[in-house]
């Protein structure tokens, strides 16, 4: 009888031990999965909170035939420089002629370009800080802005008459410069400005800016880009200026990065 009780006690002890072991292991697995799911949620939230463009560099609006303008952009029948897109706006990813900065090799346009009257104000794209203002080969400047916690650089390139300096805090929409007079002689007195997003080092990767629009302006901006292209082609009497079927989103012919 004593042997039976001793054997039963051993079985109970072993069973309890196994229950404890499996219980601890089960809790560890559950806790790991819980933490892993939490991390995934944090990653998703970080993505949702990524710095976004809340303002374009220029004022863009629907084309008004009475004023002959689309926001800051003035419609014109004047000619455009050879080997450029004959338009007031050039998409990200458009094949364009090279320049002295890349030994005149044709390339994909890494920065959407706006052609606007001289004196047109240029606005900050994001809420953030001015982190660099390099002078360009063309003698004008590029203003680099960075948002809190972001590794992306948001730039307005080819600008003059700067209103900010490195270290300044800016809000999207703040006036930071004017469009450049670079090549104005070939644009019949019009200036230009480009917008871009840079990621990484030397050379950086350029990203499609219109894929980074804040929800507060996204639909309106993309609609105005589409209207600008359509209205410009109608105004110039040439429906081949843009190939809308090649767009991945309005303003971008690709969402792949462009190096350089």
VOBA-1610 file (N, C-alpha, C; in pm, whole numbers, padded with zeros to 5 digits, always signed):
BEGIN
Unk+00083-00120+00000Unk+00000+00000+00000Unk+00087+00126+00000Unk+00194+00120+00083Unk+00285+00234+00090Unk+00355+00256-00045Unk+00393+00143-00113Unk+00456+00155-00244Unk+00361+00220-00345Unk+00232+00183-00335Unk+00132+00237-00426Unk+00117+00388-00406Unk+00113+00430-00275Unk+00099+00572-00244Unk+00221+00650-00292Unk+00339+00590-00270Unk+00462+00657-00313Unk+00465+00674-00464Unk+00421+00567-00534Unk+00417+00574-00680Unk+00318+00678-00728Unk+00202+00685-00661Unk+00100+00784-00697Unk+00151+00925-00675Unk+00223+00943-00562Unk+00278+01077-00533Unk+00379+01120-00640Unk+00460+01022-00684Unk+00559+01055-00786Unk+00490+01096-00917Unk+00383+01023-00949Unk+00308+01055-01071Unk+00249+01195-01062Unk+00194+01228-00944Unk+00135+01361-00924Unk+00241+01470-00937Unk+00358+01446-00874Unk+00466+01544-00879Unk+00513+01566-01023Unk+00533+01454-01096Unk+00577+01464-01235Unk+00474+01537-01320Unk+00346+01503-01297Unk+00238+01568-01372Unk+00236+01718-01347Unk+00248+01756-01218Unk+00250+01898-01184Unk+00369+01969-01248Unk+00483+01900-01245Unk+00603+01958-01304Unk+00585+01982-01455Unk+00526+01880-01521Unk+00501+01895-01665Unk+00403+02008-01694Unk+00300+02018-01611Unk+00202+02126-01628Unk+00269+02263-01613Unk+00359+02273-01515Unk+00430+02399-01494Unk+00519+02432-01613Unk+00592+02328-01662Unk+00682+02350-01776Unk+00604+02395-01898Unk+00495+02320-01930Unk+00416+02356-02047Unk+00347+02491-02030Unk+00308+02519-01905Unk+00243+02647-01878Unk+00337+02763-01902Unk+00460+02751-01851Unk+00560+02856-01871Unk+00594+02872-02019Unk+00612+02757-02087Unk+00644+02761-02230Unk+00531+02824-02310Unk+00410+02785-02276Unk+00294+02840-02346Unk+00283+02990-02327Unk+00307+03035-02203Unk+00299+03179-02177Unk+00408+03254-02254Unk+00527+03193-02260Unk+00638+03258-02331Unk+00605+03275-02479Unk+00548+03168-02538Unk+00510+03175-02679Unk+00404+03281-02701Unk+00303+03280-02612Unk+00195+03380-02624Unk+00250+03521-02609Unk+00344+03539-02513Unk+00400+03671-02489Unk+00483+03716-02608Unk+00557+03620-02667Unk+00637+03653-02785Unk+00549+03698-02901Unk+00441+03620-02924Unk+00350+03655-03032Unk+00284+03789-03006Unk+00251+03815-02879Unk+00188+03942-02844Unk+00282+04057-02875Unk+00409+04042-02835Unk+00507+04147-02861Unk+00532+04164-03009Unk+00535+04049-03081Unk+00559+04056-03224Unk+00446+04131-03294Unk+00322+04103-03251Unk+00208+04173-03309Unk+00213+04321-03275Unk+00256+04351-03150Unk+00267+04491-03110Unk+00368+04563-03197Unk+00482+04495-03223Unk+00584+04556-03308Unk+00529+04583-03448Unk+00451+04486-03500Unk+00394+04504-03632Unk+00302+04625-03636Unk+00223+04642-03529Unk+00134+04756-03522Unk+00213+04886-03516Unk+00324+04882-03442Unk+00407+05002-03433Unk+00467+05037-03568Unk+00508+04933-03642Unk+00563+04956-03775Unk+00458+05018-03866Unk+00335+04962-03858Unk+00228+05017-03941Unk+00200+05161-03902Unk+00202+05191-03772Unk+00171+05327-03725Unk+00280+05424-03771Unk+00406+05374-03762Unk+00515+05459-03809Unk+00497+05493-03956Unk+00455+05393-04035Unk+00432+05416-04176Unk+00320+05517-04197Unk+00213+05504-04117Unk+00101+05598-04127Unk+00144+05739-04090Unk+00239+05750-03996Unk+00281+05881-03947Unk+00397+05941-04028Unk+00435+05876-04138Unk+00547+05923-04218Unk+00523+06067-04265Unk+00632+06143-04271Unk+00621+06283-04313Unk+00565+06289-04456Unk+00469+06377-04475Unk+00401+06388-04604Unk+00403+06532-04656Unk+00389+06545-04788Unk+00381+06677-04850Unk+00243+06736-04825Unk+00240+06855-04764Unk+00113+06922-04733Unk+00090+07046-04820Unk+00189+07079-04902Unk+00175+07195-04991Unk+00267+07175-05111Unk+00222+07214-05228Unk+00312+07216-05343Unk+00401+07339-05336Unk+00504+07340-05418Unk+00597+07453-05417Unk+00533+07580-05473Unk+00438+07562-05564Unk+00366+07677-05621Unk+00217+07657-05600Unk+00141+07762-05622Unk-00004+07751-05613Unk-00058+07692-05743Unk-00119+07575-05733Unk-00177+07509-05850Unk-00328+07507-05838Unk-00396+07547-05944Unk-00543+07547-05943Unk-00593+07501-06079Unk-00724+07485-06090Unk-00783+07448-06218Unk-00768+07564-06318Unk-00751+07529-06443Unk-00731+07631-06546Unk-00855+07719-06560Unk-00831+07850-06562Unk-00937+07949-06579Unk-00916+08020-06713Unk-01000+07993-06813Unk-00982+08055-06945Unk-00990+08207-06942Unk-01060+08263-06845Unk-01074+08410-06839Unk-00943+08477-06799Unk-00870+08416-06707Unk-00741+08472-06664Unk-00625+08410-06740Unk-00652+08299-06808Unk-00548+08224-06879Unk-00443+08169-06782Unk-00488+08135-06662Unk-00396+08086-06560Unk-00452+07961-06492Unk-00361+07883-06437Unk-00396+07769-06353Unk-00320+07787-06222Unk-00379+07865-06132Unk-00307+07904-06012Unk-00199+08004-06049Unk-00073+07970-06017Unk+00040+08058-06052Unk+00085+08042-06197Unk+00041+07938-06263Unk+00092+07906-06397Unk+00017+07984-06504Unk+00094+08047-06594Unk+00036+08127-06702Unk+00045+08050-06833Unk-00069+08027-06895Unk-00071+07957-07023Unk-00017+08050-07133Unk+00062+07994-07222Unk+00127+08072-07327Unk+00141+07989-07453Unk+00143+08057-07566Unk+00168+07991-07695Unk+00315+08004-07736Unk+00396+08064-07649Unk+00538+08078-07681Unk+00604+07942-07694Unk+00713+07940-07769Unk+00788+07815-07787Unk+00866+07781-07660Unk+00905+07655-07650Unk+00985+07608-07538Unk+01122+07565-07588Unk+01221+07563-07500Unk+01355+07524-07543Unk+01355+07387-07610Unk+01441+07371-07708Unk+01453+07242-07775Unk+01491+07133-07674Unk+01443+07012-07702Unk+01472+06894-07621Unk+01416+06904-07480Unk+01315+06991-07461Unk+01242+06992-07335Unk+01097+06958-07364Unk+01024+06921-07260Unk+00881+06897-07276Unk+00813+07033-07296Unk+00738+07053-07404Unk+00675+07183-07430Unk+00552+07203-07340Unk+00578+07219-07212Unk+00467+07226-07117Unk+00510+07301-06991Unk+00411+07345-06915Unk+00437+07414-06788Unk+00465+07317-06675Unk+00443+07188-06700Unk+00466+07086-06598Unk+00527+06963-06663Unk+00632+06909-06601Unk+00695+06786-06649Unk+00688+06681-06540Unk+00639+06561-06578Unk+00621+06452-06482Unk+00753+06398-06427Unk+00745+06341-06309Unk+00852+06256-06256Unk+00861+06133-06347Unk+00983+06102-06392Unk+01003+05984-06476Unk+01001+06011-06625Unk+00978+06136-06666Unk+00982+06171-06808Unk+01126+06167-06858Unk+01148+06111-06976Unk+01283+06113-07032Unk+01315+06252-07083Unk+01424+06309-07033Unk+01461+06445-07070Unk+01608+06449-07111Unk+01643+06556-07181Unk+01782+06574-07222Unk+01870+06601-07101Unk+01997+06565-07112Unk+02089+06587-07002Unk+02135+06732-06995Unk+02221+06758-06896Unk+02278+06892-06881Unk+02424+06879-06840Unk+02486+06993-06810Unk+02629+06992-06778Unk+02659+06913-06652Unk+02558+06894-06567Unk+02580+06821-06442Unk+02595+06671-06465Unk+02547+06619-06579Unk+02558+06475-06605Unk+02614+06446-06744Unk+02701+06536-06791Unk+02768+06519-06920Unk+02670+06506-07036Unk+02556+06571-07023Unk+02458+06581-07132Unk+02399+06447-07174Unk+02396+06353-07080Unk+02332+06224-07108Unk+02182+06232-07079Unk+02099+06178-07171Unk+01955+06178-07146Unk+01927+06096-07020Unk+01820+06130-06952Unk+01791+06068-06823Unk+01642+06077-06796Unk+01598+06009-06691Unk+01461+06022-06644Unk+01453+06139-06547Unk+01355+06224-06566Unk+01341+06341-06481Unk+01311+06298-06337Unk+01401+06326-06242Unk+01381+06281-06104Unk+01298+06377-06020Unk+01268+06495-06077Unk+01197+06598-06000Unk+01091+06664-06087Unk+00964+06648-06053Unk+00860+06719-06129Unk+00892+06868-06138Unk+00871+06924-06256Unk+00912+07062-06285Unk+00792+07150-06318Unk+00791+07269-06260Unk+00688+07369-06290Unk+00755+07491-06354Unk+00695+07542-06461Unk+00741+07664-06527Unk+00643+07775-06490Unk+00691+07877-06420Unk+00603+07981-06367Unk+00667+08119-06386Unk+00588+08225-06383Unk+00642+08360-06403Unk+00749+08395-06300Unk+00847+08473-06343Unk+00949+08522-06249Unk+00882+08599-06137Unk+00932+08580-06016Unk+00873+08644-05899Unk+00773+08556-05827Unk+00735+08442-05889Unk+00641+08350-05825Unk+00701+08296-05696Unk+00624+08302-05589Unk+00672+08255-05459Unk+00677+08103-05455Unk+00781+08053-05388Unk+00798+07909-05368Unk+00768+07877-05222Unk+00692+07770-05200Unk+00644+07737-05066Unk+00708+07608-05014Unk+00720+07602-04881Unk+00770+07480-04816Unk+00673+07366-04841Unk+00729+07247-04867Unk+00646+07130-04896Unk+00591+07065-04771Unk+00667+07073-04661Unk+00634+06997-04540Unk+00650+07083-04416Unk+00605+07028-04304Unk+00640+07084-04173Unk+00775+07024-04136Unk+00874+07107-04108Unk+01004+07051-04075Unk+01109+07158-04056Unk+01232+07122-04090Unk+01347+07211-04070Unk+01430+07218-04197Unk+01484+07335-04225Unk+01576+07351-04337Unk+01711+07294-04296Unk+01756+07190-04367Unk+01879+07121-04326Unk+01996+07148-04419Unk+01970+07199-04538Unk+02080+07231-04631Unk+02027+07323-04741Unk+02117+07407-04793Unk+02083+07494-04906Unk+02202+07495-05003Unk+02221+07386-05078Unk+02334+07382-05171Unk+02313+07474-05291Unk+02423+07535-05336Unk+02418+07612-05460Unk+02438+07516-05576Unk+02362+07534-05683Unk+02362+07441-05795Unk+02455+07485-05906Unk+02477+07396-06001Unk+02559+07425-06119Unk+02506+07546-06195Unk+02376+07572-06183Unk+02309+07679-06256Unk+02318+07813-06184Unk+02384+07816-06068Unk+02401+07940-05994Unk+02288+07972-05899Unk+02179+07895-05905Unk+02069+07915-05811Unk+02080+07812-05699Unk+01971+07785-05628Unk+01982+07704-05506Unk+01876+07594-05498Unk+01903+07500-05410Unk+01805+07398-05372Unk+01788+07405-05221Unk+01664+07410-05175Unk+01636+07413-05031Unk+01593+07274-04987Unk+01669+07216-04894Unk+01640+07083-04843Unk+01571+07094-04708Unk+01458+07026-04695Unk+01382+07026-04570Unk+01364+06882-04522Unk+01362+06866-04391Unk+01346+06733-04333Unk+01247+06740-04218Unk+01155+06642-04214Unk+01057+06636-04107Unk+01110+06558-03989Unk+01052+06577-03873Unk+01096+06512-03751Unk+01086+06360-03764Unk+01197+06292-03735Unk+01200+06147-03737Unk+01205+06084-03875Unk+01220+06165-03980Unk+01219+06113-04117Unk+01361+06107-04173Unk+01387+06005-04256Unk+01516+05998-04324Unk+01507+06053-04466Unk+01392+06109-04501Unk+01373+06165-04635Unk+01404+06314-04637Unk+01460+06359-04748Unk+01484+06501-04771Unk+01384+06549-04876Unk+01309+06652-04842Unk+01214+06712-04936Unk+01276+06841-04989Unk+01284+06853-05120Unk+01358+06966-05176Unk+01275+07047-05275Unk+01304+07176-05277Unk+01259+07265-05383Unk+01386+07313-05453Unk+01402+07272-05577Unk+01528+07297-05648Unk+01509+07402-05757Unk+01615+07478-05781Unk+01615+07592-05872Unk+01528+07704-05815Unk+01579+07765-05710Unk+01510+07879-05647Unk+01611+07992-05623Unk+01559+08114-05613Unk+01641+08232-05585Unk+01569+08317-05480Unk+01636+08425-05441Unk+01578+08517-05341Unk+01527+08441-05218Unk+01621+08372-05156Unk+01588+08285-05043Unk+01531+08364-04926Unk+01432+08304-04860Unk+01369+08365-04742Unk+01403+08288-04614Unk+01478+08179-04626Unk+01512+08096-04510Unk+01660+08066-04510Unk+01708+08015-04396Unk+01845+07971-04386Unk+01849+07838-04312Unk+01963+07773-04314Unk+01977+07643-04250Unk+01943+07654-04101Unk+01863+07561-04054Unk+01822+07560-03913Unk+01684+07618-03890Unk+01631+07690-03988Unk+01497+07749-03973Unk+01391+07639-03970Unk+01293+07658-03882Unk+01176+07570-03879Unk+01072+07627-03976Unk+01011+07538-04054Unk+00912+07583-04152Unk+00784+07503-04139Unk+00676+07564-04182Unk+00547+07496-04193Unk+00513+07485-04341Unk+00449+07377-04378Unk+00407+07360-04517Unk+00328+07482-04563Unk+00365+07536-04677Unk+00298+07655-04729Unk+00373+07784-04703Unk+00470+07782-04609Unk+00549+07902-04584Unk+00625+07943-04711Unk+00636+08073-04734Unk+00714+08122-04847Unk+00862+08111-04813Unk+00939+08040-04896Unk+01080+08016-04866Unk+01174+08072-04973Unk+01120+08108-05091Unk+01206+08157-05199Unk+01117+08201-05316Unk+01182+08224-05432Unk+01110+08251-05557Unk+01163+08156-05665Unk+01083+08136-05768Unk+01127+08049-05877Unk+01253+08107-05940Unk+01335+08018-05993Unk+01464+08060-06048Unk+01449+08126-06185Unk+01540+08220-06211Unk+01546+08282-06343Unk+01642+08207-06434Unk+01690+08092-06387Unk+01779+08009-06469Unk+01706+07969-06598Unk+01765+07998-06710Unk+01712+07966-06842Unk+01587+08047-06878Unk+01563+08157-06805Unk+01444+08239-06833Unk+01447+08296-06974Unk+01567+08320-07026Unk+01577+08375-07161Unk+01518+08280-07265Unk+01533+08149-07239Unk+01478+08049-07331Unk+01332+08018-07304Unk+01284+08059-07186Unk+01143+08038-07152Unk+01063+08168-07164Unk+01115+08263-07241Unk+01044+08389-07268Unk+01003+08460-07139Unk+01097+08465-07046Unk+01073+08539-06922Unk+01010+08458-06811Unk+00987+08330-06832Unk+00932+08245-06726Unk+01044+08180-06646Unk+01017+08153-06520Unk+01113+08086-06434Unk+01075+07940-06414Unk+01150+07871-06331Unk+01119+07731-06305Unk+01151+07694-06161Unk+01087+07586-06116Unk+01117+07526-05987Unk+01086+07378-05997Unk+01166+07298-05930Unk+01145+07153-05927Unk+01122+07110-05783Unk+01043+07005-05766Unk+01025+06948-05633Unk+01076+06804-05633Unk+01127+06760-05519Unk+01180+06625-05515Unk+01186+06569-05374Unk+01204+06438-05369Unk+01226+06368-05242Unk+01351+06284-05258Unk+01446+06303-05167Unk+01573+06231-05171Unk+01580+06131-05057Unk+01633+06013-05088Unk+01655+05911-04985Unk+01794+05854-05003Unk+01871+05847-04895Unk+02002+05784-04902Unk+02113+05880-04936Unk+02229+05818-04969Unk+02353+05894-04978Unk+02393+05940-05115Unk+02513+05905-05157Unk+02577+05964-05274Unk+02600+05860-05384Unk+02524+05859-05493Unk+02413+05952-05519Unk+02286+05907-05447Unk+02196+06001-05420Unk+02072+05965-05351Unk+01972+05901-05447Unk+01870+05840-05390Unk+01757+05792-05469Unk+01648+05899-05466Unk+01593+05929-05583Unk+01480+06021-05592Unk+01351+05940-05592Unk+01251+05987-05520Unk+01123+05919-05510Unk+01014+06003-05575Unk+00905+05938-05612Unk+00791+06007-05673Unk+00721+06094-05569Unk+00729+06227-05580Unk+00670+06314-05476Unk+00520+06298-05461Unk+00450+06270-05571Unk+00305+06265-05563Unk+00253+06137-05496Unk+00345+06046-05466Unk+00310+05929-05386Unk+00320+05960-05237Unk+00367+06079-05203Unk+00387+06119-05064Unk+00300+06239-05027Unk+00188+06256-05093Unk+00098+06366-05060Unk+00020+06335-04934Unk+00005+06434-04849Unk-00079+06420-04731Unk-00224+06402-04775Unk-00299+06324-04696Unk-00439+06298-04731Unk-00520+06427-04743Unk-00478+06531-04670Unk-00553+06657-04671Unk-00549+06727-04807Unk-00450+06696-04890Unk-00440+06762-05022Unk-00432+06662-05137Unk-00428+06535-05107Unk-00399+06433-05209Unk-00498+06436-05325Unk-00626+06414-05298Unk-00724+06404-05407Unk-00732+06534-05487Unk-00732+06647-05417Unk-00742+06776-05483Unk-00622+06802-05573Unk-00503+06770-05523Unk-00380+06794-05599Unk-00374+06707-05724Unk-00402+06578-05708Unk-00397+06488-05823Unk-00501+06526-05928Unk-00616+06571-05883Unk-00720+06617-05977Unk-00673+06740-06054Unk-00604+06830-05986Unk-00555+06952-06052Unk-00441+06922-06148Unk-00357+06824-06116Unk-00251+06783-06208Unk-00313+06728-06337Unk-00414+06644-06321Unk-00482+06587-06437Unk-00547+06696-06522Unk-00612+06791-06455Unk-00677+06901-06527Unk-00574+06989-06598Unk-00460+07012-06534Unk-00355+07095-06594Unk-00308+07035-06726Unk-00284+06905-06726Unk-00237+06839-06848Unk-00342+06847-06959Unk-00464+06814-06925Unk-00572+06815-07024Unk-00593+06956-07080Unk-00599+07054-06990Unk-00622+07192-07033Unk-00507+07244-07118Unk-00383+07208-07082Unk-00267+07253-07157Unk-00267+07196-07298Unk-00298+07068-07311Unk-00302+07006-07444Unk-00411+07071-07530Unk-00526+07099-07470Unk-00633+07164-07544Unk-00592+07306-07585Unk-00526+07376-07496Unk-00483+07514-07523Unk-00380+07517-07635Unk-00288+07421-07633Unk-00182+07419-07734Unk-00225+07346-07861Unk-00340+07280-07858Unk-00388+07208-07975Unk-00303+07087-08008Unk-00250+07021-07906Unk-00162+06905-07926Unk-00190+06803-07816Unk-00257+06695-07853Unk-00294+06593-07753Unk-00182+06492-07730Unk-00066+06513-07793Unk+00045+06418-07776Unk+00150+06467-07677Unk+00128+06582-07617Unk+00229+06635-07524Unk+00248+06541-07406Unk+00137+06490-07354Unk+00143+06396-07241Unk+00087+06261-07285Unk+00140+06157-07223Unk+00084+06022-07242Unk+00024+05978-07109Unk-00103+06013-07089Unk-00167+05984-06961Unk-00174+05834-06933Unk-00174+05753-07039Unk-00181+05607-07018Unk-00055+05553-06953Unk+00054+05632-06958Unk+00181+05588-06899Unk+00191+05622-06751Unk+00095+05700-06700Unk+00100+05741-06559Unk+00073+05622-06467Unk+00146+05618-06356Unk+00110+05525-06249Unk+00020+05598-06150Unk+00048+05726-06130Unk-00042+05819-06063Unk-00020+05954-06131Unk-00117+06045-06126Unk-00095+06175-06189Unk+00033+06241-06139Unk+00118+06281-06233Unk+00243+06347-06197Unk+00364+06256-06196Unk+00341+06124-06204Unk+00452+06029-06199Unk+00433+05919-06303Unk+00536+05898-06386Unk+00532+05791-06485Unk+00587+05662-06429Unk+00643+05667-06311Unk+00691+05549-06240Unk+00691+05578-06091Unk+00678+05472-06011Unk+00696+05488-05867Unk+00828+05428-05821Unk+00908+05380-05917Unk+01041+05332-05884Unk+01132+05451-05855Unk+01237+05427-05775Unk+01328+05537-05747Unk+01414+05566-05871Unk+01458+05689-05882Unk+01549+05731-05988Unk+01678+05777-05921Unk+01787+05716-05960Unk+01915+05747-05895Unk+01978+05870-05957Unk+02047+05947-05870Unk+02123+06059-05924Unk+02085+06192-05863
//
